[in-house]
Amino acid sequence: MNFEEFVNRIKESIRDYLPREYENAEVLVQEQQKLNNRYTGLLVLQEGGTMTPTVNMEQLFEHYNDHPEMSIYDVMQEVSSIIQRNQPGLNMESIFQYDQAKEKLFMRVSSAEKNQELLQNVPYELKEDLAITFHLAVDLGEEGLASTMITNNIMEQYGITKEQLYQDALVSSPKVLPATVENMDKLLRRMMLDDMKASGMGAEELKVMEEEMDQMISANPNPMTVVSNEQTVDGASALFYPGMLDQIGESMKGDYFILPSSINEVIVVPDDGSLDHKELKEMVNEINHTQVAPEERLTDEVYHYDTKERVFEKADRFQQRKLDQAIDGVKDAVKERLQTPKHKATEISL
């Protein structure tokens, strides 16, 4: 069975595996264009305009082919389960009530270059080559974040400008997805202790391990800090929450580099003169293409925040800006020297 046959069979038969309230529902197969991703999706539109979660048919087909023991009946049961998942359906009427919708607004950040086609149809704000887009959190629970993207058409229905949408998202995003700023050492320490507890390690052994880790951290502190949100979902956007760049600068006690480890988090390290931005960029590039899934990659760039001038920019642009300022400083000093009145020389004849 090829992919087209697989999709058509599910589309034609899925209502037979759903409860009676779905008997008059419309089953749609549409190309879904998401940030960093595009796939064939199956969704069920119930009477009244309420949609169910979209099923990624390409992922499902791959899973089906990778598991020979899986029957088409098993696939239908899986799709039925996804469609009936315990989460509120998206009522198309409710999202157009902006007074209610703006409380659920949150931001995502992605590569503007990789998402050029999508960005033609949605409002966005640029930060260097990063695009901030706007979304509504339909549901946030144990099974993840269900959301819908604000398009130009939806914004027009709201009767608002992109500037208002952006300002409202700055207010609501920290409430919908609260930010986290955590030292890398403390983060790894917590994760390791949680794993040890889950494995059944006793309290005495845990205490010993905790003390050993604290000693290691004290002896060799890691300057890296991880910025994300409490759900670790689309957490890179937390970097642009109101005041966040300056807050990080205070904790770093100065300028810092920003390494975009994924769309879910960024890593910041102090710019103390010991790091070369070109080497950092090579590291980010290598990790992106060996450790990060394509749909979760942010960019291969390294960014910098100048705490004195409060400028977020690419690291290489920061270096060039500082070089230009130094050159301008030399020019001004030379110009001032040349314009300073000189003592006249007096010639005496003997």
Sequence and secondary structure as in RCSB ss.txt:
>XXXX:A:sequence
MNFEEFVNRIKESIRDYLPREYENAEVLVQEQQKLNNRYTGLLVLQEGGTMTPTVNMEQLFEHYNDHPEMSIYDV
MQEVSSIIQRNQPGLNMESIFQYDQAKEKLFMRVSSAEKNQELLQNVPYELKEDLAITFHLAVDLGEEGLASTMI
TNNIMEQYGITKEQLYQDALVSSPKVLPATVENMDKLLRRMMLDDMKASGMGAEELKVMEEEMDQMISANPNPMT
VVSNEQTVDGASALFYPGMLDQIGESMKGDYFILPSSINEVIVVPDDGSLDHKELKEMVNEINHTQVAPEERLTD
EVYHYDTKERVFEKADRFQQRKLDQAIDGVKDAVKERLQTPKHKATEISL
>XXXX:A:secstr
  HHHHHHHHHHHGGGGS GGGTT EEEEEEEEETTEEEEEEEEE TTSEE   EEHHHHHHHHHH TT  HHHH
HHHHHHHHT SS  EETTGGG HHHHGGGEEEEEEETTTTHHHHTTS EEEETTEEEEEEEEEEEETTEEEEEE 
 HHHHHHHT  HHHHHHHHHHHHHHHS EEEEEHHHHHHHHHHHHHHHTT  HHHHHHHHHHHHHHHHHS    E
EEEETT SSGGGGGGSTTHHHHHHHHHTS EEEEEEETTEEEEEE SSS  HHHHHHHHHHHHHHHS GGG   S
  EEEETTTTEEEEHHHHHHHHHHHHHHHHHHHHHHHHHS          
